[in-house]
Amino acid sequence: MEYQVGDIVKLKKVHPCGSSEWEILRVGADFRLKCMGCGRQIMIARKLVEKNTRGLRKP
């Protein structure tokens, strides 16, 4: 899949706030993702994002 900054990804696991959608803020070997529910930002390895992605939508 082609990931770009600003895309919204739906991941397999749900964040504790109840949202499973994340906005991509940075792309590279690691991704910076922002939770669409609570706004929390995380850094996660590209491999994990690719493995756990259930959906991708462009803004």
Long-range contacts (C-beta under 8 A, 24 or more apart in sequence): 1-50, 1-53, 1-56, 3-27, 3-31, 3-49, 3-56, 4-58, 6-58, 6-59, 7-56, 7-57, 7-58, 7-59, 8-36, 8-56, 8-57, 8-58, 8-59, 9-33, 9-49, 9-53, 9-55, 9-56, 10-53, 10-54, 10-55, 10-56, 10-57, 11-49, 11-52, 11-53, 11-54, 12-52, 12-53, 12-54, 13-52, 15-40, 20-54
